Amino acid sequence: MPDGFPADATPPGTVGPVDASQVPRFAGPATFARLPRIDEVPNADIAVVGVPFDSGVSYRPGARFGPSHVRQASRLLRPYNPALEIEPFAVQQVVDAGDIACNPFDIASAITEVEAGAKALMASGPKLLTLGGDHTIALPLLRAMAERHGPVAVLHFDAHLDTWDTYFGSPYTHGTPFRRASEEGLIDLHHSMHVGIRGPLYSTSDLPDTERLGFATLTCAEVELQGLSAAVDRMRARLGDAPIYVSVDIDVLDPAHAPGTGTPEAGGLTSRELLTMLRALADLDVVSADIVEVSPAYDHAELTGIAASHVAYELLSVMAHQRRSTHVR
């Protein structure tokens, strides 16, 4: 995108969503937020891409249908974000890059294909906002991020640690990506953090293990007892000025807010709490993000899809805020 545009102006050539006052939300393109496809614009700042893969799940399947479900819910999004006072589709070119197709029968092959697909998209410059799929896909995405940025601070919103070692002897599942990422040197061991952890664990060693692997932990109980403002302060202090990769497992939300997921846990964050925490990243260096584990077969009245689409919108707004701030300076 050309440099030097005013803070609140649309960069020359930017193409936004289809105008809902001209084309009803239930019509028009089936892309995320009815944005242009990647092949319809010359350049992109952020590519929204789906990874319809769920062969790494340990309980309910169905997250392979998550990308299309979130895209459907995103039809309700509007151009202006009053909470961050920004138009995320105006100050940056956001596109829908379709889906990265990967092998549903071979997890190792799928991981290789997701990594290659992410690197191919990033080769022309854009950040990625990836719609999963199960959490297995975080590992190949982090490989792509580390190649560009070096080890990144992983801000991981989830009910579960996802730093376990194996399931049924397999090292690659939706419960293991951040252990593998830490072992491969993909994450910043001093600035990464889990947020929203709750529920039973496998053993007394789980929390010490995840700390050894580079993650501080902020539990849902601590958010409740200490308050949201204190939780945000702890999160920001941990992240510092490191490049941040945000990974949002939708089950970080309480099942009342997101029933459509594979491994629900009672006692989670509200959607309002999660959106508030994401907005607190607006002046930090978010380099890319994913939203995973949306399983529409278990979703009542599209609650989970709507929550996930708003999570995506806030992440896009955060990255737009960073872009605008860079040009203002």
QUILINRA-V137556 format. One record per helix or strand of 2 or more residues. SS is the DSSP state (a for helix, b for strand). FROM is the first residue (numbers start at 1). LEN is the number of residues. If there is no record, write none. Layout:
BEGIN
ss:from:len
SS:FROM:LEN
SS:FROM:LEN
END
This chain:
BEGIN
ss:from:len
a:32:3
a:38:3
b:46:6
a:63:14
b:94:6
a:107:16
b:127:6
a:137:13
b:152:6
a:177:7
b:192:6
a:205:8
b:215:5
a:220:7
a:228:12
b:244:6
a:250:3
a:271:9
b:286:7
a:296:3
a:303:26
END
